[in-house]
Amino acid sequence: MKQVFLTALGLLALLRSYSQQTPDTTGFHTRKLKVEEVNLVSSYYVQQGDHAAVTGGIGDQHLTDIANVFDVKLSKYDKRWRKHTFDFELGIDHYTSASSDKIDLKANSSASHADTRIYPSLTWTVENEKKGRSFGVGISSSTEFDYQSFGVNLSFSQKTRDRSGEFSARLQGYFDQVKLVTPEELRTGSGLGDDGYGTDNRTTLAASLSWTQVINKNLQVALLADVVQQQGFLSLPFYRVYFKDGSVHQEKLPDSRFKLPVGVRANYFLGDRIIIRTYYRYYQDDWGIRSHTANIEVPVKITPFFSVSPFYRFYHQTAVNYFAPYQTHTAAEQFYTSNYDLSDFNSHFLGAGLRLSPPKPILGIKHFNMLELRYGHYTKNIQMNANIVSLNLRFK
């Protein structure tokens, strides 16, 4: 938790130059590019467990992750008074993992025990406010030691004439290269690159559709659906699987996967102080997983500028067709994994958020208008638990 606050406070100095700008309070649509919003989100995550996939479904799952996301939104109007929004986001995560350290079982500590992931993205959206229509295009990337991903996306949305409903569609493509970091005892030395590892590829194509509707002054509902197709190397090369005969193998999964999640979201405004936010999702894929997610969050305004938001999420999934615990698989099986993230389990996520959004700048810093602190405790019924705390600072 200490790292989260130190990171956030360190980046406040970078935002002071923005805080010196004079806000536009005239409502005039300027054609000059201006800063619309700046967000800084920092989080600290720590987990414990006893089913590490790196060591075949047994072993220490201790992991820590420090994540920082810096988001800047810029906007301007063109000659036709269409609004152009540019959203730049830069994320940097650093994690340490006890299980990844066991890729080499003979080492007391290896380079695999820690890594840093960097993931920038840029989105350009053009909105015709008069027609209630918008188009967007975006690019993204994600880089860490054993993984490189490049993404593109296209989006479209259209509001109804009375602005009570909105249809949205989004197409996404991710093109990944996976470095084949093999468990130490299974390395053969053939087909390797200059760094000692081979590579393989995977592609993910996704289409997301949603319909949002205002039912009345108290109730808003959204219907959500996704279609996802993955192709390529979908295993993780350093996940071990131990067979009944004691032999060790790499995880092996099919080279294609089709996913179909559908969901519904409903927000009910219970007076001026309480909102009930609910969400349900059903998911299935052709690997055998069927899952249900139910979430509720109830923001309560203690004052007009301070709110508390307790939340709870329940999740249940069935196992993939190819999962079995340590020393259970046999050579007769075509595909096999002992990754407990693909097993049958229930999970609970419980916590609360505190949000401060006063009319005057926080700490006297211009445009610093929102501070949110959230904490959550996560448990699975397969001997795994985690805690996460996050801090969101907004400048607008």
Secondary structure, DSSP 8 states (H G I E B T S, - for coil): -HHHHHHHHHHHHHHHHHHTS----S----SS-EEEEEEEEEEEEEEEESB-GGGTS-B---EEEEEEEEEEEEEEE-TT--EEEEEEEEEEEEEEETTGGGGSTT-SS-GGGEEEEEEEEEEEEEEETTTTEEEEEEEEEEEETTEEEEEEEEEEEEE-TTSSEEEEEEEEEEEEEEEE---GGG----S--TTS-EEEEEEEEEEEEEEEEE-SSSEEEEEEEEEEEEEE--S-TT-EEEBTTS-EEE-B--SEEEEEEEEEEEEEEETTTEEEEEEEEEEEETTS-EEEEEEEE--EEEETTEEEEEEEEEEEE---TTB--TTTB-TT-SSBB--GGGS-EEEEEEEEEEEE--SS-GGG-TTEEEEEEEEEEEEETTTEEEEEEEEEEEE-
